[in-house]
Amino acid sequence: MFSELLVLYLLFFRMGAVTFGGGYAMLPILRREIVQNHQWMSEEDIMDYYALSQGLPGIIAINVSVFIGYRRRGIPGGVASAFGMVSPCIIIISLIAFFLSNFQDNPYVRSALAAISVCVAALILDAVISMWKKGVKDLLGIVICFAMLGLSLFTGISPILLVIVCALIGIVAQSIRRARSIEGGDAK
């Protein structure tokens, strides 16, 4: 068991060390490591964890790592994964805080950070496209997607409330589909 906890810690340590820009920027790396390389779960599972993490307090990347670690090895796996995810951040932020006053006006540092921001935007766009392909399957999905995007961009509505509303819409939609299938003689 210890060896798998170490694998979880090191895997999420590596992801935490190279993921800039938050949980969605981590999605392509997570997909490659968890789904393709280790084959621990499906891409749909990862998307479910992202959706759930979006509606929970805390940092999405850490929440997702806890879900994956917990699924692999229970509570110790969740703790190992979360600790692995935050360890590089703690180390890097400590170093930056120590040296920042000497380098904050350096044009090379500013240029590097600007380039990293562009890279993060591309990774987030990749995550959006992937989530669109997996999550938007019908007209209702398209309507929900653009309605929530509009509400998110143009109102002060909390993202948590938007996620809860979408969950309720999903439950109602499934109830309607189920009722229709029962009426049609195809109970699921």
C-alpha positions in Angstrom: 0.0 0.0 0.0 2.8 2.4 0.8 4.3 2.0 -2.6 1.0 3.0 -4.3 0.7 6.0 -1.9 4.2 7.0 -3.0 3.2 6.7 -6.6 0.1 8.9 -6.0 2.2 11.5 -4.2 4.9 11.6 -6.8 2.5 11.7 -9.7 0.6 14.6 -8.3 3.8 16.3 -7.2 4.9 16.2 -10.9 1.6 17.6 -12.0 1.6 20.3 -9.4 5.2 21.2 -10.4 4.4 21.7 -14.1 0.8 23.0 -14.0 0.4 26.7 -14.1 -3.0 28.4 -14.1 -5.1 26.2 -11.9 -7.2 23.0 -12.2 -8.3 23.4 -15.8 -4.8 23.9 -17.0 -4.0 20.6 -15.4 -6.7 18.7 -17.3 -4.5 17.7 -20.4 -1.7 16.4 -18.1 -4.2 14.6 -15.8 -5.9 13.0 -18.8 -2.6 11.7 -20.1 -1.4 10.4 -16.8 -4.5 9.0 -15.1 -6.5 7.9 -18.1 -3.9 7.0 -20.8 -0.7 6.0 -18.9 -2.0 4.5 -15.7 -5.5 3.6 -17.0 -6.9 4.1 -13.5 -10.2 5.6 -14.6 -12.1 6.9 -17.7 -12.1 10.4 -19.0 -15.8 10.6 -18.0 -14.7 9.9 -14.4 -12.2 12.7 -14.6 -14.9 15.1 -16.0 -17.3 14.1 -13.2 -14.6 14.9 -10.7 -14.0 18.3 -12.3 -17.7 19.1 -12.3 -18.1 18.1 -8.7 -14.9 20.0 -7.7 -16.2 23.1 -9.4 -19.1 23.2 -7.0 -17.1 22.5 -3.9 -15.1 25.1 -1.9 -11.3 25.0 -2.4 -8.9 24.7 -5.3 -10.1 22.6 -8.2 -6.8 20.9 -8.8 -6.5 19.8 -5.1 -10.2 18.6 -5.0 -9.7 16.5 -8.1 -6.5 15.0 -6.8 -8.2 14.1 -3.6 -11.1 12.4 -5.5 -8.6 10.4 -7.6 -6.4 9.5 -4.7 -9.4 8.5 -2.6 -10.7 6.3 -5.4 -7.3 4.5 -5.6 -6.5 4.1 -1.9 -9.2 5.5 0.2 -8.4 8.3 2.7 -4.7 7.7 2.7 -4.7 8.0 -1.1 -6.6 11.2 -1.0 -4.2 12.7 1.5 -1.1 11.5 -0.4 -2.5 13.0 -3.7 -3.5 16.3 -2.1 -0.1 16.6 -0.4 1.7 15.8 -3.6 -0.3 18.4 -5.5 0.4 21.2 -3.0 4.1 20.4 -2.2 5.5 22.0 -5.3 3.4 25.0 -4.8 4.6 25.5 -1.3 8.2 25.1 -2.4 7.9 27.4 -5.4 5.9 30.1 -3.6 8.4 30.1 -0.7 11.3 30.5 -3.2 9.5 33.2 -5.1 8.6 35.1 -1.9 12.2 35.0 -0.9 13.6 36.2 -4.2 10.8 38.3 -5.6 12.0 41.7 -4.3 15.2 41.2 -6.3 13.5 40.2 -9.6 10.0 41.7 -9.8 11.2 44.5 -12.2 13.3 42.3 -14.3 12.0 42.4 -17.9 13.0 38.8 -18.5 11.0 37.6 -15.5 8.0 39.7 -16.7 8.4 38.3 -20.2 8.6 34.8 -18.9 5.4 35.2 -16.8 3.6 36.7 -19.8 4.6 33.7 -22.0 3.5 31.3 -19.3 0.1 33.1 -19.2 -0.3 32.5 -22.9 0.5 28.9 -22.5 -2.0 28.6 -19.6 -4.7 30.1 -21.8 -4.0 27.5 -24.5 -4.2 24.7 -21.9 -7.4 26.0 -20.5 -8.8 26.2 -24.1 -7.8 22.6 -24.6 -9.7 21.7 -21.4 -12.8 23.6 -22.5 -12.8 21.8 -25.9 -12.4 18.4 -24.2 -15.1 19.1 -21.7 -17.4 20.4 -24.5 -16.9 17.1 -26.5 -17.6 15.0 -23.4 -20.3 17.0 -21.7 -22.4 18.7 -24.4 -24.4 16.0 -26.0 -27.7 17.6 -27.0 -29.6 20.9 -27.4 -30.2 21.1 -23.7 -26.4 20.9 -23.1 -25.8 23.7 -25.6 -28.5 25.9 -24.0 -27.1 25.2 -20.5 -23.6 25.9 -21.6 -24.2 29.3 -23.2 -26.8 30.3 -20.5 -24.3 29.6 -17.7 -21.5 31.3 -19.7 -23.7 34.4 -20.1 -24.7 34.4 -16.4 -21.1 33.9 -15.4 -19.7 36.7 -17.6 -22.5 39.3 -17.1 -23.8 38.9 -13.6 -22.4 38.6 -10.1 -24.0 35.2 -9.6 -21.8 32.8 -7.6 -20.3 30.0 -9.7 -21.4 27.6 -6.9 -25.0 28.6 -7.4 -24.6 28.2 -11.2 -23.3 24.6 -10.6 -26.1 23.8 -8.3 -28.7 25.1 -10.8 -27.1 23.0 -13.5 -27.2 19.9 -11.3 -30.9 20.5 -10.6 -31.6 21.1 -14.3 -29.8 17.8 -15.0 -31.9 15.9 -12.4 -35.1 17.4 -13.8 -34.1 16.5 -17.4 -33.2 13.0 -16.4 -36.6 12.6 -14.6 -38.4 13.8 -17.7 -36.4 11.4 -19.9 -37.1 8.6 -17.6 -40.9 9.3 -17.4 -41.0 9.5 -21.2 -39.2 6.2 -21.6 -41.5 4.5 -19.1 -44.5 5.8 -21.0 -43.0 4.5 -24.2 -42.5 1.1 -22.5 -38.7 1.3 -22.3 -38.1 1.6 -18.5 -34.4 2.1 -17.6 
